[in-house]
Amino acid sequence: MTIQDDRGAAALARAHGLFNIAGGLWPLLHLPSFEKVFGAKTDRWLERTVAGLLVGIGWTQIRAASTPGGADHARRLGMATAATLLAVDLAYVPTGRIRPTYLLDAAAEAMWLRAWRARAVRPEPASTRAGAAFAAAAALAAGCVTGGVLATRLLRRRQAEPSESELTRARYMRHPAAR
């Protein structure tokens, strides 16, 4: 990769790192809103563990972006994280173990895999780099807005409904402890 290509990979590493940090901080800072969108969990320790790992991965991606060869490290770490989260989302939504709102995360993780794959396979020519960066930023913004709108609608609908019992709220978890 050239110096310009390294800058693009470093920017992608920082963006993905910030995304992972935001995703990890949400359940750590405000668990009730996270669980309203993604469902109540039976194992809070596991939820916090995954959140902490996402924060650590994101921080590592951001820090690696500014070191020689760090973008390659951030790419490997980002692709492994995105592939794992995507696989979990796609495996457990159909079984009812996790809520369908995880499909929003699946779409985001697929986008990160595509962005990293495109960066690794063929660096973009300088003439299209600005357009591609704008398109990626627009896609990310559209995804965030869509997720926010869906989450707001879900929260409003849940607030309008009568109070649910713990057992009813756990309907998305087909776990022996939730029955």
N, C-alpha and C positions, 0 to 999 in steps of 0.2 A: 504494500500500500504506500501511496505517496503521503506527503505531509498533509495535503488537503483531505485525502481519504481518512487519515488518522483523526483529523478534526471532526469529520462527520461521524465516525465511530465513537469518538469521545462524547460528542453531543448526544448521540443515541444512548450511550451508557449512562450519562447523567439523567436523561429523561426517564429511562427505564428504572434507574435507581430511585428517583423521586416518586415514581408510580408505586414501586414496591414499599417504600417508606410510608407513603400515605395509606396504602392498603393495610400495612401492619399497625400503624398508629391508631386507626379508626377503632378497632375493638379494644385496644388498650386504654384509649382515652374516654370512649363513650360506648360501653358494651350494650346498653339498652337499645340505642338507635341501630347499632350493627345487627343485633338479634331481631329487631323488628323487620329489617329488610331481608336478612339471610336466614332467619329462623333461630329458635332457641336451641341450645346445644346441651347435651348431657354431660360432656366432659369439658368443663371450663378450663382446666389446666392445659388441655390439648389446644384449645382455641388460643389461649395466651402464648403457648409455645410456638405455634405456627406464626402468630402475629410478631413475636419477637424475632423469629428467624427471618421473616420478610423485612423487618427493619434492618437487621444485620446485613442481609444480602443487598438491600438497597444502598446502605452506607458504603459497603465494599465496592459496589459498582461505581458510585460517585467518586470515591477516592482512587480507584484504579484508573479511571478515565484520564487522569492527569499524569500518569506515570508512563515511561517508555514500555511499550508492549502491554500496557494495562488494558487497553481497549479489547485486545484479544481475550484477556482474562475475564473482563466484564461481559464479553459476548458469550463465552462458554458458561459462565455463571447465570447470565440472563436467560439463555436458551434452555438450560437445564431446569431452572425455576419455572419458566413459562410452560415448558412441556409437561412438567409434573403437575402444575396447577390445572392446566388444560385437561390432562388425562383424568384427574380426579373429578373435575366438573362434569365431563362427558360420561364418566362411568357411573356417578352417583345421582345425577338428576333423574335419569330415566327410571332408576329403581325406587325413587321417592325418598331416598336417604337424606338428600339435601334439596332445598327449594329451587324452583325453576329460575329464580333471580340469579343463581350462579351461572346461568347461561350468558349473562352480561359479562361476567368475569371471563368466561370461556372465549368470548369474542375478543376481549382485550388481550388475553394471552396469545391467541392466534395472531393478532396484529403484531405483537412484539416478536413472535417467532418469524413472521414474514419479514419484518423490518431487519432483524438480525441476519436472516438468511440472505436477503438482498444485499446487505452490506458485505457479507462474507463471499458471495459468489461473484458479483461484479460491481466494482465501485462505479458510481454514477459519474458521467462526464460533468465537468464544471457547469456547462450550460443548463443542465436539467436539475442540478442539485438544489437550487433555490426553490424551484417548482415542487420538487419532491418533498422538501422540508415543509413547505406551506401545506401540501396535501396531507402529510403525516400529522401536522399540527391541527389541521381542520378536522381530520378523522378522529383524532384524540379528543378534541373539544366537542365534536358531535356525540361521541360515545359518552363523555362525561355528562353532557346536557341530557341525553336520553336516559342515562342511568339516574340522574337526579330527578327528572320528571317522573320516571317510573317509581322511584323510591318515595317521592312525595305523595303520589297517588295512593301507593300502598299504605303509607303511614296515615293518610287522611281516612282511607277506608277502614283501617283497623281501629282508629280512634272513634269512628262513628258506630262500629259494631259494639254489642254488649261485651262485657268483660268475659274473657275465656279462661278456663281452668288450665292449669299446667299441663294436664294430660291432653287437652284439646290442642294447645299450642304446639305440642310435641308431635302432631300428626305427620309432619314432614320427616320425622326421624323414625324409621322402622327399626327400632332398637328394642331389645327385650325390656330394658329399663323404662322405656317410654310407653309400654303397653299397659 
